[in-house]
Amino acid sequence: MLLKHLVLFQFKADTGADAVNEATSRMLGLKEGCVNATSGKQYIRSLTGGKDNSIEGAQRDLTHAFVAEFESIEDRNYYVNEDPWHAEFKSWVVPFLENFVIVDYSEGVF
Protein backbone atom coordinates (compact mmCIF):
# COMPACT_ATOMS: atom_id res chain seq x y z
CA MET A 1 0.00 0.00 0.00
CA LEU A 2 1.44 3.38 -1.01
CA LEU A 3 2.01 5.76 1.85
CA LYS A 4 2.41 9.55 1.59
CA HIS A 5 4.55 11.43 4.11
CA LEU A 6 3.68 15.14 4.24
CA VAL A 7 6.23 17.45 5.88
CA LEU A 8 5.62 21.17 6.49
CA PHE A 9 8.29 23.60 7.70
CA GLN A 10 8.26 27.03 9.30
CA PHE A 11 11.77 28.41 9.45
CA LYS A 12 12.86 30.67 12.31
CA ALA A 13 12.67 34.36 11.45
CA ASP A 14 16.46 34.75 11.62
CA THR A 15 17.19 31.84 9.25
CA GLY A 16 18.97 33.24 6.22
CA ALA A 17 18.13 32.48 2.61
CA ASP A 18 21.27 30.35 2.19
CA ALA A 19 20.26 28.08 5.08
CA VAL A 20 16.69 27.78 3.76
CA ASN A 21 18.00 26.89 0.31
CA GLU A 22 20.36 24.31 1.77
CA ALA A 23 17.59 22.84 3.93
CA THR A 24 15.23 22.45 0.98
CA SER A 25 17.99 20.99 -1.17
CA ARG A 26 18.98 18.52 1.54
CA MET A 27 15.34 17.56 2.11
CA LEU A 28 14.83 16.81 -1.58
CA GLY A 29 18.18 14.98 -1.63
CA LEU A 30 16.84 12.39 0.80
CA LYS A 31 15.31 10.53 -2.15
CA GLU A 32 18.75 9.64 -3.46
CA GLY A 33 20.56 9.51 -0.13
CA CYS A 34 18.26 7.21 1.79
CA VAL A 35 19.23 3.60 1.12
CA ASN A 36 17.91 0.55 2.93
CA ALA A 37 20.85 -1.06 4.76
CA THR A 38 19.54 -4.57 4.11
CA SER A 39 18.65 -4.34 0.42
CA GLY A 40 21.14 -1.62 -0.53
CA LYS A 41 18.41 0.09 -2.56
CA GLN A 42 16.85 3.52 -2.50
CA TYR A 43 13.34 3.18 -1.13
CA ILE A 44 11.72 6.62 -1.36
CA ARG A 45 9.49 6.26 -4.40
CA SER A 46 9.13 10.02 -5.00
CA LEU A 47 9.87 13.25 -3.15
CA THR A 48 8.61 16.67 -4.17
CA GLY A 49 8.40 20.00 -2.47
CA GLY A 50 8.07 23.74 -2.76
CA LYS A 51 7.45 27.06 -1.07
CA ASP A 52 3.93 27.96 0.00
CA ASN A 53 2.01 30.18 -2.41
CA SER A 54 -1.52 29.78 -1.05
CA ILE A 55 -3.85 32.78 -1.18
CA GLU A 56 -6.16 31.38 1.51
CA GLY A 57 -4.13 32.55 4.50
CA ALA A 58 -4.58 29.32 6.45
CA GLN A 59 -0.96 28.13 6.44
CA ARG A 60 -0.28 29.28 10.04
CA ASP A 61 3.24 30.48 9.18
CA LEU A 62 4.26 27.16 7.59
CA THR A 63 6.26 28.11 4.52
CA HIS A 64 7.57 24.96 2.81
CA ALA A 65 5.87 21.67 1.96
CA PHE A 66 7.28 18.29 0.95
CA VAL A 67 5.59 15.02 0.03
CA ALA A 68 7.52 11.75 0.10
CA GLU A 69 5.94 8.60 -1.20
CA PHE A 70 6.80 5.16 0.13
CA GLU A 71 5.86 1.79 -1.34
CA SER A 72 5.02 0.40 2.10
CA ILE A 73 4.58 1.18 5.76
CA GLU A 74 7.76 -0.81 6.39
CA ASP A 75 9.73 1.56 4.12
CA ARG A 76 8.29 4.57 5.94
CA ASN A 77 9.09 3.02 9.30
CA TYR A 78 12.68 2.36 8.21
CA TYR A 79 12.95 5.99 7.08
CA VAL A 80 11.61 7.36 10.36
CA ASN A 81 13.25 4.96 12.80
CA GLU A 82 16.47 3.63 11.27
CA ASP A 83 17.82 5.48 8.24
CA PRO A 84 21.06 7.25 9.25
CA TRP A 85 20.89 9.69 6.30
CA HIS A 86 17.42 10.84 7.42
CA ALA A 87 18.54 11.01 11.06
CA GLU A 88 21.49 13.22 10.14
CA PHE A 89 19.21 15.53 8.13
CA LYS A 90 16.77 15.88 11.03
CA SER A 91 19.60 16.75 13.45
CA TRP A 92 20.92 19.34 11.00
CA VAL A 93 17.59 21.02 10.08
CA VAL A 94 15.74 21.19 13.42
CA PRO A 95 17.80 24.13 14.78
CA PHE A 96 16.57 26.22 11.81
CA LEU A 97 12.89 25.41 12.37
CA GLU A 98 10.36 27.34 14.41
CA ASN A 99 7.74 24.69 13.75
CA PHE A 100 7.12 21.62 11.64
CA VAL A 101 4.21 19.29 10.97
CA ILE A 102 4.36 15.72 9.70
CA VAL A 103 1.29 13.80 8.51
CA ASP A 104 1.31 10.33 6.96
CA TYR A 105 -1.61 8.91 5.00
CA SER A 106 -2.63 6.33 2.43
CA GLU A 107 -4.84 7.69 -0.34
CA GLY A 108 -8.49 6.84 0.14
CA VAL A 109 -8.03 5.30 3.58
CA PHE A 110 -10.16 7.14 6.14
OpenMM code with the backbone's topology and positions (N, CA, C; nanometers):
from openmm import Vec3, app, unit

residues = "MET LEU LEU LYS HIS LEU VAL LEU PHE GLN PHE LYS ALA ASP THR GLY ALA ASP ALA VAL ASN GLU ALA THR SER ARG MET LEU GLY LEU LYS GLU GLY CYS VAL ASN ALA THR SER GLY LYS GLN TYR ILE ARG SER LEU THR GLY GLY LYS ASP ASN SER ILE GLU GLY ALA GLN ARG ASP LEU THR HIS ALA PHE VAL ALA GLU PHE GLU SER ILE GLU ASP ARG ASN TYR TYR VAL ASN GLU ASP PRO TRP HIS ALA GLU PHE LYS SER TRP VAL VAL PRO PHE LEU GLU ASN PHE VAL ILE VAL ASP TYR SER GLU GLY VAL PHE".split()
positions = [
    Vec3(0.0843, -0.1179, 0.0000),
    Vec3(0.0000, 0.0000, 0.0000),
    Vec3(0.0894, 0.1250, 0.0000),
    Vec3(0.0673, 0.2136, -0.0951),
    Vec3(0.1441, 0.3383, -0.1007),
    Vec3(0.1137, 0.4248, 0.0206),
    Vec3(0.2167, 0.4895, 0.0699),
    Vec3(0.2010, 0.5763, 0.1855),
    Vec3(0.2640, 0.7109, 0.1528),
    Vec3(0.1913, 0.8182, 0.1798),
    Vec3(0.2409, 0.9547, 0.1593),
    Vec3(0.2854, 1.0096, 0.2943),
    Vec3(0.3940, 1.0843, 0.2909),
    Vec3(0.4554, 1.1427, 0.4114),
    Vec3(0.4659, 1.2929, 0.3839),
    Vec3(0.3763, 1.3694, 0.4436),
    Vec3(0.3685, 1.5136, 0.4239),
    Vec3(0.4472, 1.5844, 0.5334),
    Vec3(0.5390, 1.6724, 0.4932),
    Vec3(0.6232, 1.7449, 0.5877),
    Vec3(0.6090, 1.8942, 0.5584),
    Vec3(0.5780, 1.9722, 0.6614),
    Vec3(0.5616, 2.1168, 0.6487),
    Vec3(0.6587, 2.1860, 0.7421),
    Vec3(0.7292, 2.2876, 0.6915),
    Vec3(0.8293, 2.3600, 0.7696),
    Vec3(0.7899, 2.5066, 0.7873),
    Vec3(0.8211, 2.5591, 0.9042),
    Vec3(0.8256, 2.7032, 0.9298),
    Vec3(0.9665, 2.7316, 0.9806),
    Vec3(1.0422, 2.8070, 0.9040),
    Vec3(1.1773, 2.8411, 0.9450),
    Vec3(1.1748, 2.9545, 1.0466),
    Vec3(1.2725, 2.9569, 1.1358),
    Vec3(1.2863, 3.0668, 1.2309),
    Vec3(1.3082, 3.1965, 1.1541),
    Vec3(1.2610, 3.3059, 1.2116),
    Vec3(1.2671, 3.4360, 1.1447),
    Vec3(1.4099, 3.4761, 1.1089),
    Vec3(1.5066, 3.4343, 1.1887),
    Vec3(1.6455, 3.4746, 1.1623),
    Vec3(1.7224, 3.3753, 1.0741),
    Vec3(1.6522, 3.2788, 1.0157),
    Vec3(1.7185, 3.1842, 0.9254),
    Vec3(1.7393, 3.2519, 0.7911),
    Vec3(1.8632, 3.2582, 0.7476),
    Vec3(1.8975, 3.3239, 0.6218),
    Vec3(1.8570, 3.2429, 0.4998),
    Vec3(1.8526, 3.3115, 0.3864),
    Vec3(1.8127, 3.2480, 0.2609),
    Vec3(1.9043, 3.1314, 0.2241),
    Vec3(2.0342, 3.1437, 0.2516),
    Vec3(2.1270, 3.0350, 0.2195),
    Vec3(2.0934, 2.9087, 0.2979),
    Vec3(2.0603, 2.9237, 0.4256),
    Vec3(2.0255, 2.8078, 0.5084),
    Vec3(1.8933, 2.7460, 0.4626),
    Vec3(1.7967, 2.8299, 0.4264),
    Vec3(1.6691, 2.7784, 0.3761),
    Vec3(1.6916, 2.7013, 0.2467),
    Vec3(1.7715, 2.7578, 0.1575),
    Vec3(1.8003, 2.6895, 0.0310),
    Vec3(1.8720, 2.5573, 0.0549),
    Vec3(1.9658, 2.5558, 0.1474),
    Vec3(2.0361, 2.4312, 0.1770),
    Vec3(1.9415, 2.3290, 0.2396),
    Vec3(1.8544, 2.3748, 0.3280),
    Vec3(1.7589, 2.2837, 0.3927),
    Vec3(1.6653, 2.2203, 0.2905),
    Vec3(1.6143, 2.3010, 0.1983),
    Vec3(1.5228, 2.2449, 0.0984),
    Vec3(1.5970, 2.1505, 0.0042),
    Vec3(1.7187, 2.1850, -0.0312),
    Vec3(1.7990, 2.0987, -0.1174),
    Vec3(1.8300, 1.9667, -0.0485),
    Vec3(1.8683, 1.9748, 0.0787),
    Vec3(1.8975, 1.8517, 0.1541),
    Vec3(1.7725, 1.7660, 0.1705),
    Vec3(1.6587, 1.8312, 0.1958),
    Vec3(1.5341, 1.7564, 0.2110),
    Vec3(1.5044, 1.6796, 0.0823),
    Vec3(1.5100, 1.7476, -0.0302),
    Vec3(1.4830, 1.6810, -0.1576),
    Vec3(1.5881, 1.5751, -0.1902),
    Vec3(1.7102, 1.5936, -0.1408),
    Vec3(1.8176, 1.4979, -0.1629),
    Vec3(1.8016, 1.3676, -0.0872),
    Vec3(1.7070, 1.3637, 0.0065),
    Vec3(1.6841, 1.2394, 0.0803),
    Vec3(1.6418, 1.1260, -0.0127),
    Vec3(1.5747, 1.1585, -0.1220),
    Vec3(1.5308, 1.0531, -0.2148),
    Vec3(1.6493, 0.9701, -0.2640),
    Vec3(1.7581, 1.0364, -0.2976),
    Vec3(1.8750, 0.9641, -0.3460),
    Vec3(1.9622, 0.9127, -0.2316),
    Vec3(1.9658, 0.9855, -0.1219),
    Vec3(2.0560, 0.9507, -0.0129),
    Vec3(2.0091, 0.8387, 0.0772),
    Vec3(1.8791, 0.8231, 0.0893),
    Vec3(1.8256, 0.7210, 0.1791),
    Vec3(1.8275, 0.5848, 0.1100),
    Vec3(1.9052, 0.4942, 0.1674),
    Vec3(1.9231, 0.3596, 0.1119),
    Vec3(1.8972, 0.2595, 0.2237),
    Vec3(1.8195, 0.1584, 0.1944),
    Vec3(1.7910, 0.0547, 0.2926),
    Vec3(1.9180, -0.0258, 0.3172),
    Vec3(1.9596, -0.0377, 0.4417),
    Vec3(2.0846, -0.1057, 0.4764),
    Vec3(2.0818, -0.2539, 0.4400),
    Vec3(1.9650, -0.3147, 0.4424),
    Vec3(1.9539, -0.4570, 0.4114),
    Vec3(1.9573, -0.4824, 0.2608),
    Vec3(1.8747, -0.4100, 0.1871),
    Vec3(1.8645, -0.4335, 0.0422),
    Vec3(1.9682, -0.3552, -0.0383),
    Vec3(2.0207, -0.2468, 0.0190),
    Vec3(2.1143, -0.1624, -0.0529),
    Vec3(2.0480, -0.0757, -0.1588),
    Vec3(1.9158, -0.0643, -0.1540),
    Vec3(1.8414, 0.0091, -0.2564),
    Vec3(1.7757, 0.1341, -0.1993),
    Vec3(1.7628, 0.2337, -0.2866),
    Vec3(1.6853, 0.3518, -0.2501),
    Vec3(1.5401, 0.3085, -0.2350),
    Vec3(1.4704, 0.3651, -0.1401),
    Vec3(1.3344, 0.3185, -0.1132),
    Vec3(1.2306, 0.4296, -0.1104),
    Vec3(1.2701, 0.5552, -0.1257),
    Vec3(1.1716, 0.6622, -0.1360),
    Vec3(1.1273, 0.6657, -0.2816),
    Vec3(1.0026, 0.6383, -0.3040),
    Vec3(0.9493, 0.6261, -0.4402),
    Vec3(0.9497, 0.7608, -0.5121),
    Vec3(0.9075, 0.8666, -0.4433),
    Vec3(0.9126, 1.0016, -0.4998),
    Vec3(0.9221, 1.1007, -0.3852),
    Vec3(0.9753, 1.2182, -0.4152),
    Vec3(0.9872, 1.3250, -0.3149),
    Vec3(0.9820, 1.4580, -0.3886),
    Vec3(0.8796, 1.5356, -0.3565),
    Vec3(0.8614, 1.6671, -0.4175),
    Vec3(0.8443, 1.7708, -0.3079),
    Vec3(0.8597, 1.8951, -0.3451),
    Vec3(0.8397, 2.0003, -0.2467),
    Vec3(0.8419, 2.1376, -0.3100),
    Vec3(0.8045, 2.2365, -0.2297),
    Vec3(0.8066, 2.3737, -0.2758),
    Vec3(0.7680, 2.4699, -0.1663),
    Vec3(0.7784, 2.5991, -0.2001),
    Vec3(0.7451, 2.7061, -0.1071),
    Vec3(0.5961, 2.7372, -0.1175),
    Vec3(0.5351, 2.7646, -0.0050),
    Vec3(0.3935, 2.7965, -0.0002),
    Vec3(0.3604, 2.9157, -0.0900),
    Vec3(0.2510, 2.9053, -0.1643),
    Vec3(0.2009, 3.0180, -0.2414),
    Vec3(0.0492, 3.0283, -0.2331),
    Vec3(-0.0071, 2.9763, -0.1243),
    Vec3(-0.1520, 2.9778, -0.1053),
    Vec3(-0.2024, 3.1203, -0.0851),
    Vec3(-0.3212, 3.1477, -0.1377),
    Vec3(-0.3854, 3.2780, -0.1183),
    Vec3(-0.4916, 3.2725, -0.0093),
    Vec3(-0.5096, 3.1553, 0.0537),
    Vec3(-0.6158, 3.1379, 0.1514),
    Vec3(-0.5811, 3.1892, 0.2910),
    Vec3(-0.4532, 3.2030, 0.3200),
    Vec3(-0.4127, 3.2553, 0.4499),
    Vec3(-0.4293, 3.1594, 0.5664),
    Vec3(-0.4357, 3.0307, 0.5389),
    Vec3(-0.4576, 2.9321, 0.6453),
    Vec3(-0.3331, 2.8508, 0.6765),
    Vec3(-0.2170, 2.8933, 0.6286),
    Vec3(-0.0955, 2.8133, 0.6443),
    Vec3(-0.0298, 2.8256, 0.7811),
    Vec3(-0.0777, 2.9146, 0.8656),
    Vec3(-0.0283, 2.9283, 1.0037),
    Vec3(0.1238, 2.9382, 1.0098),
    Vec3(0.1804, 3.0185, 0.9230),
    Vec3(0.3238, 3.0479, 0.9182),
    Vec3(0.4101, 2.9331, 0.8666),
    Vec3(0.3501, 2.8236, 0.8235),
    Vec3(0.4259, 2.7162, 0.7594),
    Vec3(0.4574, 2.7619, 0.6174),
    Vec3(0.5822, 2.7480, 0.5765),
    Vec3(0.6255, 2.8109, 0.4517),
    Vec3(0.6696, 2.7141, 0.3425),
    Vec3(0.7052, 2.5916, 0.3786),
    Vec3(0.7571, 2.4965, 0.2808),
    Vec3(0.6898, 2.3605, 0.3017),
    Vec3(0.6557, 2.2956, 0.1904),
    Vec3(0.5875, 2.1665, 0.1963),
    Vec3(0.6626, 2.0632, 0.1128),
    Vec3(0.6632, 1.9404, 0.1633),
    Vec3(0.7276, 1.8286, 0.0947),
    Vec3(0.6369, 1.7067, 0.1058),
    Vec3(0.6343, 1.6269, 0.0003),
    Vec3(0.5591, 1.5016, 0.0028),
    Vec3(0.6516, 1.3903, -0.0443),
    Vec3(0.6768, 1.2957, 0.0451),
    Vec3(0.7519, 1.1753, 0.0102),
    Vec3(0.6519, 1.0619, -0.0056),
    Vec3(0.6805, 0.9744, -0.0987),
    Vec3(0.5935, 0.8598, -0.1199),
    Vec3(0.6740, 0.7326, -0.0990),
    Vec3(0.6172, 0.6441, -0.0181),
    Vec3(0.6801, 0.5160, 0.0127),
    Vec3(0.5923, 0.4035, -0.0404),
    Vec3(0.6567, 0.2960, -0.0824),
    Vec3(0.5863, 0.1790, -0.1340),
    Vec3(0.5107, 0.1062, -0.0228),
    Vec3(0.5612, 0.1168, 0.1006),
    Vec3(0.5016, 0.0401, 0.2099),
    Vec3(0.5213, 0.1114, 0.3437),
    Vec3(0.4434, 0.0676, 0.4393),
    Vec3(0.4584, 0.1181, 0.5761),
    Vec3(0.5956, 0.0801, 0.6303),
    Vec3(0.6441, -0.0367, 0.5928),
    Vec3(0.7761, -0.0806, 0.6386),
    Vec3(0.8857, 0.0142, 0.5897),
    Vec3(0.8751, 0.0596, 0.4637),
    Vec3(0.9731, 0.1559, 0.4123),
    Vec3(0.9659, 0.2870, 0.4892),
    Vec3(0.8441, 0.3342, 0.5151),
    Vec3(0.8285, 0.4569, 0.5940),
    Vec3(0.8852, 0.4400, 0.7339),
    Vec3(0.8590, 0.3258, 0.7948),
    Vec3(0.9093, 0.3017, 0.9301),
    Vec3(1.0618, 0.2977, 0.9323),
    Vec3(1.1224, 0.2378, 0.8300),
    Vec3(1.2683, 0.2363, 0.8211),
    Vec3(1.3210, 0.3796, 0.8104),
    Vec3(1.2584, 0.4589, 0.7268),
    Vec3(1.2954, 0.5994, 0.7078),
    Vec3(1.2907, 0.6759, 0.8399),
    Vec3(1.1818, 0.6617, 0.9114),
    Vec3(1.1614, 0.7364, 1.0361),
    Vec3(1.2488, 0.6850, 1.1496),
    Vec3(1.2624, 0.5541, 1.1611),
    Vec3(1.3253, 0.4956, 1.2798),
    Vec3(1.4700, 0.4515, 1.2645),
    Vec3(1.5167, 0.4260, 1.1419),
    Vec3(1.6474, 0.3632, 1.1272),
    Vec3(1.7438, 0.4305, 1.0306),
    Vec3(1.6929, 0.4989, 0.9298),
    Vec3(1.7815, 0.5479, 0.8242),
    Vec3(1.8783, 0.6536, 0.8776),
    Vec3(2.0095, 0.6295, 0.8707),
    Vec3(2.1060, 0.7253, 0.9247),
    Vec3(2.1125, 0.8549, 0.8438),
    Vec3(2.0867, 0.8488, 0.7141),
    Vec3(2.0886, 0.9688, 0.6299),
    Vec3(1.9756, 1.0631, 0.6729),
    Vec3(1.8578, 1.0064, 0.6949),
    Vec3(1.7424, 1.0842, 0.7417),
    Vec3(1.7682, 1.1383, 0.8824),
    Vec3(1.8238, 1.0566, 0.9698),
    Vec3(1.8535, 1.1007, 1.1064),
    Vec3(1.9503, 1.2179, 1.1063),
    Vec3(2.0520, 1.2127, 1.0223),
    Vec3(2.1488, 1.3224, 1.0140),
    Vec3(2.0814, 1.4491, 0.9638),
    Vec3(1.9934, 1.4360, 0.8643),
    Vec3(1.9213, 1.5530, 0.8134),
    Vec3(1.8362, 1.6159, 0.9231),
    Vec3(1.7621, 1.5344, 0.9958),
    Vec3(1.6773, 1.5878, 1.1034),
    Vec3(1.7611, 1.6635, 1.2056),
    Vec3(1.8722, 1.6079, 1.2478),
    Vec3(1.9595, 1.6748, 1.3448),
    Vec3(2.0105, 1.8074, 1.2909),
    Vec3(2.0396, 1.8119, 1.1607),
    Vec3(2.0917, 1.9341, 1.0997),
    Vec3(1.9827, 2.0402, 1.0859),
    Vec3(1.8617, 2.0030, 1.0425),
    Vec3(1.7594, 2.1022, 1.0082),
    Vec3(1.6816, 2.1562, 1.1280),
    Vec3(1.6600, 2.0776, 1.2309),
    Vec3(1.5739, 2.1190, 1.3421),
    Vec3(1.6156, 2.2533, 1.4045),
    Vec3(1.7444, 2.2825, 1.4210),
    Vec3(1.7798, 2.4128, 1.4779),
    Vec3(1.7336, 2.5340, 1.3947),
    Vec3(1.7033, 2.5137, 1.2673),
    Vec3(1.6570, 2.6223, 1.1815),
    Vec3(1.5054, 2.6385, 1.1838),
    Vec3(1.4348, 2.5439, 1.2449),
    Vec3(1.2891, 2.5415, 1.2365),
    Vec3(1.2223, 2.5996, 1.3600),
    Vec3(1.1246, 2.6838, 1.3360),
    Vec3(1.0361, 2.7338, 1.4411),
    Vec3(0.9283, 2.6303, 1.4702),
    Vec3(0.8824, 2.5650, 1.3632),
    Vec3(0.7737, 2.4692, 1.3748),
    Vec3(0.7805, 2.3738, 1.2557),
    Vec3(0.7283, 2.2544, 1.2743),
    Vec3(0.7122, 2.1622, 1.1636),
    Vec3(0.5951, 2.0704, 1.1938),
    Vec3(0.5345, 2.0202, 1.0871),
    Vec3(0.4211, 1.9291, 1.0974),
    Vec3(0.4499, 1.8118, 1.0048),
    Vec3(0.4198, 1.6915, 1.0519),
    Vec3(0.4356, 1.5717, 0.9698),
    Vec3(0.3052, 1.4939, 0.9776),
    Vec3(0.2521, 1.4586, 0.8611),
    Vec3(0.1290, 1.3795, 0.8514),
    Vec3(0.1534, 1.2691, 0.7501),
    Vec3(0.1205, 1.1460, 0.7867),
    Vec3(0.1309, 1.0329, 0.6955),
    Vec3(-0.0096, 0.9836, 0.6632),
    Vec3(-0.0298, 0.9426, 0.5381),
    Vec3(-0.1608, 0.8908, 0.4997),
    Vec3(-0.1480, 0.7991, 0.3781),
    Vec3(-0.2465, 0.7152, 0.3630),
    Vec3(-0.2634, 0.6332, 0.2426),
    Vec3(-0.3856, 0.6866, 0.1722),
    Vec3(-0.3737, 0.7108, 0.0409),
    Vec3(-0.4837, 0.7692, -0.0342),
    Vec3(-0.6095, 0.6839, -0.0228),
    Vec3(-0.7213, 0.7504, 0.0071),
    Vec3(-0.8492, 0.6843, 0.0144),
    Vec3(-0.8776, 0.6048, 0.1394),
    Vec3(-0.7818, 0.6031, 0.2325),
    Vec3(-0.8028, 0.5296, 0.3580),
    Vec3(-0.8402, 0.6307, 0.4652),
    Vec3(-0.9640, 0.6196, 0.5138),
    Vec3(-1.0159, 0.7143, 0.6139),
    Vec3(-1.0557, 0.6446, 0.7410),
] * unit.nanometer
topology = app.Topology()
chain = topology.addChain("A")
for resn in residues:
    res = topology.addResidue(resn, chain)
    for name in ("N", "CA", "C"):
        topology.addAtom(name, app.Element.getBySymbol(name[0]), res)
